[in-house]
Amino acid sequence: MKTVTHVIADPLGLHARPAGLLVKLAAGFESAIVVTTSTGTADAKRIMALMRLGAQKGTLLTVTCSGPDEDAAAEAVRRFLTDHL
């Protein structure tokens, strides 16, 4: 299991566009990818689950990747969060 943490810097938070891009990224991995905030937990492969988190600017995201390609998934998620959120 690999864990990535990130504080959202985007003024709009985790809105529809980056959430959709994250879902597409996560779908490319066999590993389970779970996003956790202080308000809940969401499967990164489900856009509505991500949107329900209501993650705004300043929210700490903890992303856990577990499975056969967890190393690659964690690195890809880390890059995505740095570049988009």
C-alpha positions as CSV (number, residue, x, y, z in Angstrom):
1,M,0.0,0.0,0.0
2,K,1.3,3.4,-1.0
3,T,0.0,6.7,0.3
4,V,0.2,10.2,-1.2
5,T,-0.8,13.4,0.6
6,H,-1.6,16.7,-1.0
7,V,-3.2,20.0,0.1
8,I,-5.5,21.5,-2.6
9,A,-4.2,24.8,-3.9
10,D,-6.7,25.3,-6.7
11,P,-9.1,28.1,-5.7
12,L,-12.0,26.1,-7.0
13,G,-11.1,23.0,-5.0
14,L,-11.7,19.5,-6.4
15,H,-14.3,20.6,-9.0
16,A,-15.7,18.6,-11.9
17,R,-12.9,19.0,-14.4
18,P,-10.0,17.8,-12.2
19,A,-12.3,15.2,-10.7
20,G,-13.0,13.8,-14.1
21,L,-9.4,13.8,-15.1
22,L,-8.5,12.0,-11.8
23,V,-11.1,9.3,-12.6
24,K,-9.7,8.8,-16.0
25,L,-6.2,8.5,-14.6
26,A,-7.3,6.1,-11.8
27,A,-9.2,3.9,-14.3
28,G,-6.0,3.1,-16.0
29,F,-4.6,1.2,-13.0
30,E,-5.6,-2.2,-11.6
31,S,-4.9,-1.0,-8.0
32,A,-7.7,0.3,-5.8
33,I,-7.2,4.1,-5.4
34,V,-9.0,5.7,-2.5
35,V,-9.2,9.4,-1.7
36,T,-9.7,10.4,2.0
37,T,-10.5,13.9,3.4
38,S,-11.8,15.0,6.8
39,T,-15.3,14.7,5.4
40,G,-15.1,11.2,4.0
41,T,-13.6,8.6,1.7
42,A,-14.1,8.1,-2.0
43,D,-13.2,5.6,-4.7
44,A,-11.0,7.6,-7.2
45,K,-12.6,5.7,-10.0
46,R,-16.1,7.2,-9.3
47,I,-16.6,10.8,-10.1
48,M,-19.7,11.3,-8.0
49,A,-17.9,9.8,-5.0
50,L,-15.1,12.3,-5.5
51,M,-17.5,15.2,-5.9
52,R,-19.4,14.3,-2.7
53,L,-16.2,14.9,-0.7
54,G,-16.7,18.7,-1.3
55,A,-12.9,19.2,-1.2
56,Q,-12.2,22.9,-1.3
57,K,-8.9,24.9,-1.4
58,G,-6.8,24.0,1.6
59,T,-8.3,20.5,2.1
60,L,-5.8,17.8,2.8
61,L,-6.2,14.8,0.5
62,T,-4.8,11.4,1.5
63,V,-4.7,9.0,-1.5
64,T,-4.1,5.4,-0.8
65,C,-3.1,3.0,-3.7
66,S,-3.2,-0.7,-3.1
67,G,-2.7,-3.5,-5.6
68,P,-0.3,-4.9,-8.2
69,D,0.6,-1.6,-9.8
70,E,0.4,0.6,-6.6
71,D,3.9,2.1,-7.1
72,A,3.1,3.4,-10.6
73,A,-0.4,4.5,-9.5
74,A,0.9,6.4,-6.5
75,E,3.5,8.2,-8.6
76,A,0.9,9.1,-11.3
77,V,-1.5,10.4,-8.7
78,R,1.2,12.4,-7.0
79,R,2.1,14.1,-10.3
80,F,-1.5,14.7,-11.2
81,L,-2.3,16.4,-7.8
82,T,0.8,18.6,-8.1
83,D,0.0,19.6,-11.7
84,H,-3.8,20.0,-11.4
85,L,-4.8,20.7,-7.8
